[in-house]
Amino acid sequence: MQYKEAQDAFLDVINTKSYITLQHSASIYKSLRSALKKPLKMILLYGEPGTGKSMMLHKLYDDLKDKQTIFLYDTPLEIEHFLKRLSIDLLGESETSLTDFIQKCKEVLPQIAPIVILDEAQLYDDKLMEMIRLISDSRKVRFVITLHKTKEEDLIAKAHFQTRIWESFELTNAPIDEIERYIQNKLLQVDLPDLLNKDFIHHVYGYSSGNLRSTHMLLYQFLDLLQNSDKNETHEDILEIAAKKCNFEKKESSKQPTNNKNYKNFLVATAMAIALVIGGYSLISKDTPKDKKIEVVKQKVAKEVHTKQKQNDPIKIKSYEPQILKPSYSFLQKKPEPTTETFQKVTKSEVVKSVVQKSSMFKHAEASSSQLDDLLRRYKDNKNSKIATHIANRYFQKENFKDAYRYSLEANELDPSSQASWIVTAKSLFKMNKKKDAVRILRSYLSAYQSKEIKTLLFQMLSGEYK
């Protein structure tokens, strides 16, 4: 098997077309966009190397370049070249005097100040930073700058930054669940969604700690070794060799951050327990002995925490492993097909309700119900996959996801290759909060059939674009 395409997916290059939105950085990007609407002189984006700062800046530039005046300087410039390039970009002419440049900016530039993005600003010297400070003070140019936050030198503490930056955002390493989705999406872009499993990605995280650059380096090296590996070597063995080549050490004892709700639930339960201790202790009679007071409170706290833990236990979804050629839906309870009499009763009730509201609403509901009723009768007489898919889609539009799921499975049984029915199946599961089952179904389909639409839907579900 050739791994060249997969290897190229982890090249450490900036390509906004392959940008993958991560939850932990999406909120920062949204805040950054909002900050640009304010009359701020300077905005700072900082973080350790490899947290995605440069990629975010390039995405920001691509998203805004057709909407407003914005420039991106991704390579640090010498002081004499910086003013020359800036004046050509902003004024259309070369300027060597800082005083003249600022004066012309005040005379020529529009009220809405252009944005200049400076990547790798920690490489600029103090004299150039002072020049940027003076230009920003004119309020005719706004700067967005990125800095590496390092242990050796905390550039954020420099005076010319502290007094000018009005908003700052820190990018951190991604948590493990997001790194998992990130790697899966990267592989999905090159049609290899099942190349690396979840357990292996956890091993990757043990070396990279969620740093995107480290993750890229490690997987690029791993895939390079994998092409010429011995069949007896496991992926974990090859990964260990790749990590040594990258000088990475596994952090077995490090805690892996996650974005699940369990931690929040734990905090809620703890807070309630503390509140109960405070409140419960005060409710006990003052005449009660001190030891007995503590014991009573302990019992109440234990009971309350136990109750909260039970309430916060994640719901266990019954795993549905579809067999593409023989999908099983025997566990679903089939409902009796609606009769004409039932349909007429529903229609009458709709008429009464619609007259009170609006006649046009009734006509729409009547037509929609009539079409569904007709499809159900036709399906009863002729078990056809296309009709079942139409019924499933009708129920899905009505947000009746359970019946949409049921009829889509029947359509799958009649025609396993029909991508339309499998799409409704996955969407219905997703809407019923069975997201893992929805993803599993789409992957199972792709293992048997090629479908661009299925790939797109799978990508949207994994990246969080599908809601």
C-alpha positions in Angstrom: 0.0 0.0 0.0 1.3 3.5 -0.9 1.2 6.0 1.8 2.6 9.0 -0.1 -0.8 10.9 -0.2 -1.3 10.3 3.5 2.3 11.5 4.2 1.7 14.6 2.1 -1.4 15.4 4.2 1.0 15.9 7.2 3.5 18.1 5.6 4.1 21.1 7.8 3.0 23.7 5.3 0.3 26.4 5.4 -2.6 25.5 3.1 -5.8 27.2 4.0 -7.8 25.0 1.6 -7.1 22.1 3.8 -7.8 24.0 7.0 -9.6 22.0 9.6 -11.6 23.8 12.3 -10.9 22.7 15.8 -13.3 23.5 18.6 -10.6 24.9 20.9 -9.4 27.3 18.2 -12.7 28.1 16.5 -13.9 30.3 19.4 -10.6 32.2 19.3 -10.9 32.7 15.6 -14.5 34.0 16.1 -13.3 36.4 18.8 -10.5 37.5 16.6 -12.9 38.4 13.8 -15.1 40.3 16.2 -12.1 42.2 17.6 -11.3 43.4 14.1 -14.6 45.2 13.9 -13.6 47.3 16.9 -11.3 50.4 16.6 -8.4 48.7 18.2 -4.8 49.7 17.5 -3.2 46.3 17.9 -4.3 42.7 18.5 -2.0 40.0 19.7 -2.2 36.3 19.0 0.3 34.3 20.9 1.1 30.8 21.9 3.8 28.1 21.8 5.3 27.1 18.4 3.1 24.6 16.6 -0.3 25.7 18.1 -1.6 26.9 14.7 -1.0 30.7 14.9 0.3 31.1 11.3 -2.4 28.9 9.9 -5.1 31.0 11.7 -3.6 34.2 10.4 -3.5 32.9 6.8 -7.1 31.8 7.1 -8.0 35.3 8.5 -6.3 36.9 5.5 -8.0 34.6 2.9 -11.4 35.2 4.6 -11.1 39.0 4.6 -9.0 39.9 1.6 -12.0 40.4 -0.7 -14.0 42.3 1.9 -11.6 44.9 3.2 -8.0 46.3 2.9 -5.7 43.8 4.6 -2.1 42.8 4.1 -0.1 39.8 5.4 3.6 39.9 6.1 4.5 36.3 7.0 8.3 36.9 6.6 10.0 39.3 9.0 11.5 42.3 7.3 14.5 44.6 8.1 13.6 48.0 9.4 14.5 49.8 6.1 12.5 47.3 4.0 9.5 47.3 6.3 8.6 51.0 5.9 9.2 50.9 2.2 6.9 47.9 1.6 4.3 49.2 4.0 4.1 52.6 2.3 3.9 51.0 -1.2 1.0 48.8 0.0 -0.9 51.5 1.8 0.0 54.7 -0.2 1.1 53.4 -3.5 4.5 55.0 -3.2 7.8 54.4 -1.5 8.5 56.4 1.7 11.6 56.4 3.9 10.7 58.9 6.5 8.5 57.6 9.3 7.1 61.1 10.1 6.2 61.8 6.4 4.6 58.3 6.2 2.4 58.8 9.2 1.3 62.3 8.0 0.4 60.9 4.6 -1.5 58.1 6.2 -3.6 60.6 8.1 -4.3 62.5 4.9 -4.9 59.7 2.4 -6.1 56.6 4.2 -9.9 56.0 4.7 -11.7 56.3 8.0 -11.8 52.5 8.3 -8.1 51.7 9.0 -6.5 49.0 6.9 -5.3 45.9 8.7 -1.6 44.7 8.6 -0.9 41.2 9.8 2.6 40.5 11.1 3.5 36.8 11.6 6.6 35.7 13.6 6.8 39.2 15.2 9.3 37.9 17.9 11.9 38.1 15.1 11.5 41.8 14.7 14.1 43.9 16.6 13.2 46.6 19.2 13.7 49.5 16.8 11.2 48.1 14.3 8.7 47.3 17.1 9.0 51.0 18.2 8.2 52.0 14.6 5.1 49.8 14.6 4.1 51.3 18.0 4.3 54.8 16.5 2.3 53.9 13.4 -0.4 52.2 15.5 -0.7 55.3 17.6 -1.8 57.2 14.5 -4.9 55.0 14.5 -4.7 55.0 10.7 -3.3 51.4 10.5 -4.2 48.5 12.7 -1.9 45.6 13.4 -2.5 41.9 14.2 0.7 40.3 15.4 1.7 36.8 16.4 4.4 35.9 18.9 5.9 32.7 20.2 5.4 32.4 23.9 8.7 30.9 25.1 10.2 30.1 28.5 13.4 32.0 27.7 11.8 35.3 26.8 8.2 36.3 27.4 7.9 38.9 24.6 4.3 39.7 25.7 5.8 41.5 28.7 7.7 44.1 26.6 6.5 47.6 27.3 5.7 48.6 23.7 3.3 45.7 23.6 1.6 46.1 27.0 0.7 49.7 26.3 -0.7 49.2 22.8 -2.4 45.9 22.7 -6.1 46.2 23.5 -7.0 42.5 23.0 -4.9 39.4 23.1 -5.7 35.7 22.4 -3.7 32.6 23.4 -3.6 29.5 21.3 -2.8 26.3 23.2 -2.3 22.6 22.2 -5.4 20.7 21.2 -7.0 18.2 23.6 -7.0 14.6 22.7 -10.5 14.3 21.3 -9.9 17.1 18.9 -6.5 15.7 17.8 -8.4 12.5 17.0 -10.9 14.3 14.8 -8.1 16.4 13.3 -6.1 13.4 12.2 -9.2 11.6 10.9 -10.2 14.6 8.9 -6.7 14.9 7.4 -6.8 11.3 6.4 -10.3 11.7 5.0 -9.1 14.4 2.7 -6.8 11.8 1.0 -9.4 9.0 1.0 -7.8 7.0 3.8 -10.2 7.5 6.7 -9.5 4.1 8.4 -5.7 4.1 8.1 -5.2 5.0 11.8 -7.5 3.8 14.6 -8.4 5.6 17.8 -6.0 3.7 20.1 -3.0 4.5 17.8 -3.9 8.2 17.7 -3.8 8.1 21.5 -0.2 6.8 21.3 0.5 9.7 18.9 -0.9 12.2 21.4 1.3 10.7 24.1 4.3 12.0 22.1 2.9 15.2 20.6 0.8 16.4 23.6 -1.7 17.9 21.1 0.8 20.2 19.4 -0.1 20.4 15.7 3.4 20.8 14.4 4.7 17.9 16.5 1.7 15.8 15.3 2.6 16.6 11.7 6.3 15.8 12.1 5.6 12.5 13.9 3.0 11.2 11.5 5.0 12.2 8.5 8.0 10.3 9.8 5.8 7.4 10.8 4.2 7.1 7.3 7.7 7.3 5.7 8.9 4.3 7.9 5.6 2.4 7.3 6.2 2.2 3.6 9.3 0.1 4.1 8.5 -1.6 7.3 8.7 -5.3 8.2 5.3 -7.1 8.3 6.1 -8.3 11.8 6.4 -4.7 13.1 3.4 -3.2 14.7 2.3 0.4 14.1 3.2 1.1 17.7 6.7 -0.2 17.1 7.1 2.0 14.0 5.7 5.0 15.8 8.3 4.6 18.6 11.1 4.6 16.0 9.6 7.7 14.3 9.4 9.4 17.7 13.1 8.8 18.3 14.0 10.2 14.9 12.0 13.4 15.9 13.5 13.4 19.4 10.1 13.1 21.0 9.6 11.4 24.4 6.3 9.8 25.4 4.6 11.6 28.2 2.9 8.6 29.9 2.0 10.5 33.1 0.7 13.7 31.5 -3.0 14.2 31.8 -4.8 14.4 28.5 -7.2 17.3 28.3 -10.6 16.6 26.8 -13.7 18.6 25.9 -16.3 16.2 27.2 -19.0 17.1 29.7 -17.9 14.7 32.5 -15.5 17.2 33.9 -18.1 19.9 34.0 -20.6 17.6 35.6 -17.9 16.7 38.2 -17.5 20.4 39.0 -21.2 20.8 39.3 -21.5 17.9 41.7 -18.5 19.1 43.7 -20.0 22.6 44.0 -23.3 21.2 45.1 -21.6 19.1 47.7 -19.8 22.1 49.1 -23.0 24.1 49.1 -24.7 21.2 50.9 -21.9 21.1 53.5 -22.3 24.8 54.1 -26.1 24.8 54.2 -26.5 21.4 55.8 -24.2 22.2 58.7 -26.2 25.3 59.5 -29.5 23.4 59.5 -28.4 21.0 62.2 -29.4 21.9 65.7 -26.8 23.9 67.7 -27.3 21.5 70.6 -26.2 18.5 68.5 -22.7 17.3 69.4 -20.0 18.4 66.9 -19.0 14.9 65.8 -22.6 14.0 65.1 -23.1 17.2 63.1 -20.1 16.3 60.9 -21.4 12.7 60.4 -24.9 13.9 59.4 -23.4 16.3 56.9 -21.1 13.6 55.5 -24.1 11.3 54.9 -26.0 14.0 53.2 -23.1 15.0 51.0 -22.4 11.3 50.0 -26.0 10.8 49.1 -26.2 14.0 47.0 -22.9 13.3 45.1 -24.0 9.8 44.4 -27.3 11.1 43.0 -25.6 13.6 40.8 -23.1 11.1 39.5 -26.0 8.8 38.5 -27.7 11.7 36.8 -24.5 12.7 35.0 -23.6 9.2 33.8 -23.3 9.3 30.0 -26.1 7.7 28.2 -25.0 4.4 26.7 -26.2 4.2 23.1 -26.8 0.7 21.7 -24.1 0.3 19.1 -25.5 -0.3 15.6 -23.0 -2.0 13.3 -24.6 -2.0 9.8 -23.8 -4.7 7.3 -24.0 -3.0 4.0 -25.1 -6.0 2.1 -27.6 -7.3 4.8 -28.6 -4.4 7.1 -30.5 -5.6 10.2 -33.5 -3.7 11.5 -35.3 -6.5 13.3 -34.8 -4.8 16.7 -37.1 -1.9 15.6 -40.8 -2.2 16.4 -42.8 -1.8 13.3 -45.7 0.5 13.6 -49.0 -0.3 11.9 -49.5 1.5 8.6 -51.9 4.5 8.9 -55.3 3.8 7.5 -57.4 6.2 5.5 -59.7 6.6 8.5 -56.8 7.7 10.7 -55.6 10.1 8.1 -59.1 11.7 7.8 -59.3 12.2 11.5 -55.9 14.0 11.6 -56.9 16.1 8.6 -60.1 17.3 10.4 -58.2 18.3 13.5 -55.8 20.2 11.3 -58.7 22.0 9.7 -60.0 23.2 13.0 -56.6 24.4 14.1 -55.8 26.0 10.8 -59.0 28.0 10.6 -58.0 29.7 13.8 -54.6 30.5 12.5 -54.3 30.8 8.7 -56.0 29.0 5.8 -52.7 28.9 3.8 -51.0 26.9 6.6 -53.8 24.3 6.5 -53.4 23.9 2.7 -49.7 23.3 3.1 -50.1 20.8 5.9 -52.9 19.0 4.1 -50.9 18.7 0.9 -47.8 17.4 2.9 -49.8 14.9 4.9 -51.7 13.8 1.8 -48.4 13.1 0.0 -47.0 11.1 2.9 -50.2 9.1 3.2 -50.1 8.4 -0.5 -46.5 7.2 -0.2 -47.3 5.0 2.7 -50.2 3.3 0.8 -48.0 2.8 -2.3 -45.2 1.3 -0.2 -47.7 -1.1 1.4 -48.6 -2.4 -2.0 -45.1 -2.2 -3.5 -42.1 -2.7 -1.2 -39.8 -0.4 -3.2 -36.5 1.1 -1.9 -37.1 4.5 -3.6 -40.6 4.9 -2.0 -39.2 3.9 1.4 -36.4 6.5 1.0 -39.0 9.2 0.1 -41.0 8.3 3.2 -37.9 8.5 5.3 -37.1 11.9 3.9 -40.7 13.1 4.6 -40.4 12.0 8.2 -36.9 13.6 8.5 -38.3 16.9 7.2 -41.0 16.7 9.9 -38.2 16.1 12.5 -39.7 12.6 13.2 -36.2 11.1 13.2 -37.2 7.7 14.7 -39.6 6.9 11.8 -37.2 8.4 9.3 -34.5 6.0 10.6 -36.9 3.1 10.5 -38.0 3.6 6.9 -34.4 4.4 5.7 -33.3 1.0 7.1 -36.1 -0.7 5.2 -34.9 1.1 2.1 -31.3 -0.1 2.8 -32.6 -3.7 3.1 -34.3 -3.5 -0.3 -31.3 -1.8 -2.0 -28.0 -1.8 -0.1 -26.2 0.3 -2.7 -28.7 3.3 -2.5 -26.6 6.1 -1.1 -29.8 8.3 -0.6 -31.3 5.9 2.0 -27.9 5.6 3.8 -27.7 9.3 4.0 -31.1 9.6 5.7 -30.1 6.7 8.1 -26.9 8.5 9.2 -28.6 11.9 9.4 -31.4 10.5 11.5 -29.0 8.8 13.9 -27.0 12.0 14.2 -30.2 14.0 15.0 -31.0 11.4 17.7 -27.6 12.1 19.3 -26.2 8.8 18.1 -23.3 10.6 16.3 -20.8 7.8 16.6 -23.2 5.3 15.0 -23.9 7.8 12.2 -20.2 8.2 11.5 -19.7 4.4 11.6 -22.5 3.9 9.1 -21.0 6.3 6.6 -17.6 4.7 6.9 -19.1 1.2 6.4 -20.8 2.5 3.3 -17.5 4.0 1.9 -15.8 0.7 2.5 -18.1 -0.9 0.0 -19.0 1.9 -2.4 -17.4 5.2 -3.6 -19.5 8.3 -3.0 -18.4 11.9 -3.0 -21.6 13.0 -1.2 -21.1 10.4 1.6 -17.5 11.6 2.0 -18.7 15.2 2.3 -21.3 14.3 4.9 -18.8 12.3 6.9 -16.3 15.2 6.8 -19.0 17.6 8.0 -20.0 15.3 10.9 -16.4 14.7 12.0 -15.5 18.4 11.7 -18.6 19.6 13.5 -20.0 21.5 10.5 -23.1 19.3 10.4 -25.5 20.3 13.2 
